[in-house]
Every structure is written in C-alpha cells, then in structure tokens.
C-alpha cells in the first residue's frame, strides 16, 4: 500500500507541475495576444490554437488530479444511508467501474488519434494534429490509473483489516 501511495503521489506531483505549466502558458499567450492586438494591431497566428489545445490538456490533467484527490464528480445520495463498511465496498466497485469506462474511452480515443495521424493534418509550427490529441487517450488512462489506485487502497483498507483480525 505504501508503494501505491508513493506512486500516486509521484503522478500527482507530475500532473500538478504540468497543470501549472499549461495554465501559465495559457495566461501568457492570451495576455500577449491582447497586448499585440490592442497596441500593435497584430497578433500571433498560432497562439489562439495553442491556447485551445492547452485548455484540452489542462482539462484532462485536472481531471486526473481531481480523481487522485477523490474530488471528481460523484453522486452520494444513496451512500448516506449505508454503513461505513458498505460505503467502502460500494466505493471500491464504483472506482473499478469508472476505471473500466475510462479504459474503453481511452481505446476509442486512441482510434481517433490514429485516424488523425492517417489524415496527416498539421496543427501549428510543424506540430501534427494527432500529437496534440494524444492527451485524450493518455488522460483517460491517467484517470483510470487513479481510480484503480483508489480502489486498491480502499480494498486493502476495508478487507485487509478484516484479514488481520482473523
């Protein structure tokens, strides 16, 4: 369990750093565009496209961070009526189910990226469109990874204690 926690923390730190870099880049590019357009009557052609894709990257990395902190969207109306142990068991199954859904979404996203690669479009500055879209399957895999870690931690916490008592 200690290994899982340290692995989760490592990915959390990397994702947090990436999110800071993406958000900082978006703010700087948007500010640069405003200044260039308002004061110099010009702008950088590719900046708006990069900002749009950084929003996509920030969304997926932010979703992975939210999953790591168990702050993703959840419906807890029914769990309020469950015992603590039953609530943990339900959390294990919902985390596994969410990871499975993310896996299938990642698979579909990967097929989409492969189609984009075949089409060969260029985003900006020589960057192929499919490279910018890699965050979609990677993001779903990261989210699934965090769900599986949480399911494993909860299973160890829930069933490990029972096993120790015997």
SULGI-V326801 format. One record per residue. N is the residue number from 1. RES is the residue in three letters. PHI is phi in whole degrees, 0 to 359 (none if undefined). D_CENTER is the distance of its C-alpha to the mean C-alpha in Angstrom with 2 decimals. Layout:
N;RES;PHI;D_CENTER / N;RES;PHI;D_CENTER
This chain:
1;UNK;none;22.24 / 2;UNK;296;22.56 / 3;UNK;297;20.98 / 4;UNK;298;17.89 / 5;UNK;297;17.64 / 6;UNK;291;18.17 / 7;UNK;294;15.61 / 8;UNK;297;12.95 / 9;UNK;295;14.36 / 10;UNK;299;14.40 / 11;UNK;297;10.73 / 12;UNK;300;10.31 / 13;UNK;295;12.94 / 14;UNK;296;11.69 / 15;UNK;296;8.29 / 16;UNK;296;10.62 / 17;UNK;298;13.08 / 18;UNK;297;11.05 / 19;UNK;297;10.11 / 20;UNK;299;13.85 / 21;UNK;297;14.95 / 22;UNK;296;13.20 / 23;UNK;295;14.55 / 24;UNK;298;17.83 / 25;UNK;296;18.24 / 26;UNK;297;17.73 / 27;UNK;297;20.28 / 28;UNK;296;22.66 / 29;UNK;295;22.65 / 30;UNK;295;23.17 / 31;UNK;297;25.87 / 32;UNK;299;27.49 / 33;UNK;297;27.69 / 34;UNK;298;29.33 / 35;UNK;297;31.82 / 36;UNK;297;32.69 / 37;UNK;288;33.19 / 38;UNK;281;35.17 / 39;UNK;256;37.29 / 40;UNK;238;37.69 / 41;UNK;66;37.29 / 42;UNK;220;34.81 / 43;UNK;189;31.12 / 44;UNK;264;28.82 / 45;UNK;302;28.32 / 46;UNK;273;24.90 / 47;UNK;297;23.36 / 48;UNK;295;22.35 / 49;UNK;294;20.70 / 50;UNK;297;18.71 / 51;UNK;299;17.68 / 52;UNK;300;16.58 / 53;UNK;287;14.34 / 54;UNK;293;13.01 / 55;UNK;296;12.16 / 56;UNK;299;10.09 / 57;UNK;296;8.36 / 58;UNK;297;8.15 / 59;UNK;297;6.81 / 60;UNK;289;3.64 / 61;UNK;293;3.76 / 62;UNK;296;5.40 / 63;UNK;295;3.92 / 64;UNK;295;2.99 / 65;UNK;297;6.27 / 66;UNK;298;7.74 / 67;UNK;294;7.63 / 68;UNK;298;9.14 / 69;UNK;269;11.66 / 70;UNK;55;12.30 / 71;UNK;244;12.06 / 72;UNK;286;10.29 / 73;UNK;293;12.92 / 74;UNK;213;15.69 / 75;UNK;252;19.33 / 76;UNK;245;21.64 / 77;UNK;297;24.99 / 78;UNK;279;26.31 / 79;UNK;290;25.13 / 80;UNK;295;27.38 / 81;UNK;263;30.31 / 82;UNK;261;29.31 / 83;UNK;290;30.48 / 84;UNK;300;28.20 / 85;UNK;294;28.35 / 86;UNK;296;27.80 / 87;UNK;299;24.81 / 88;UNK;295;23.29 / 89;UNK;294;24.14 / 90;UNK;298;22.59 / 91;UNK;297;19.34 / 92;UNK;298;19.46 / 93;UNK;293;20.08 / 94;UNK;291;17.52 / 95;UNK;293;14.77 / 96;UNK;295;16.23 / 97;UNK;297;16.52 / 98;UNK;297;12.92 / 99;UNK;296;12.00 / 100;UNK;296;14.76 / 101;UNK;298;13.66 / 102;UNK;298;10.22 / 103;UNK;299;12.52 / 104;UNK;293;14.81 / 105;UNK;294;12.40 / 106;UNK;296;11.30 / 107;UNK;297;15.08 / 108;UNK;296;15.95 / 109;UNK;295;13.56 / 110;UNK;296;15.13 / 111;UNK;297;18.49 / 112;UNK;297;17.76 / 113;UNK;297;16.95 / 114;UNK;297;20.17 / 115;UNK;296;22.10 / 116;UNK;296;21.06 / 117;UNK;294;22.22 / 118;UNK;295;25.48 / 119;UNK;293;26.00 / 120;UNK;70;25.76 / 121;UNK;286;24.87 / 122;UNK;251;24.48 / 123;UNK;283;22.08 / 124;UNK;203;23.91 / 125;UNK;51;25.70 / 126;UNK;81;25.83 / 127;UNK;281;22.07 / 128;UNK;289;21.74 / 129;UNK;301;19.62 / 130;UNK;297;18.03 / 131;UNK;293;16.78 / 132;UNK;293;14.94 / 133;UNK;269;13.39 / 134;UNK;299;12.15 / 135;UNK;296;8.59 / 136;UNK;294;8.67 / 137;UNK;294;9.67 / 138;UNK;296;7.94 / 139;UNK;297;4.37 / 140;UNK;295;6.22 / 141;UNK;294;7.92 / 142;UNK;299;5.62 / 143;UNK;297;5.05 / 144;UNK;299;8.74 / 145;UNK;302;9.65 / 146;UNK;294;9.01 / 147;UNK;298;10.85 / 148;UNK;294;13.52 / 149;UNK;296;14.07 / 150;UNK;296;14.60 / 151;UNK;296;16.84 / 152;UNK;294;18.74 / 153;UNK;300;19.29 / 154;UNK;293;20.50 / 155;UNK;294;22.68 / 156;UNK;295;24.23 / 157;UNK;295;24.81 / 158;UNK;281;26.29 / 159;UNK;265;28.27 / 160;UNK;293;28.89 / 161;UNK;296;31.00 / 162;UNK;294;32.99 / 163;UNK;295;33.66 / 164;UNK;289;34.85 / 165;UNK;286;37.29 / 166;UNK;281;39.07
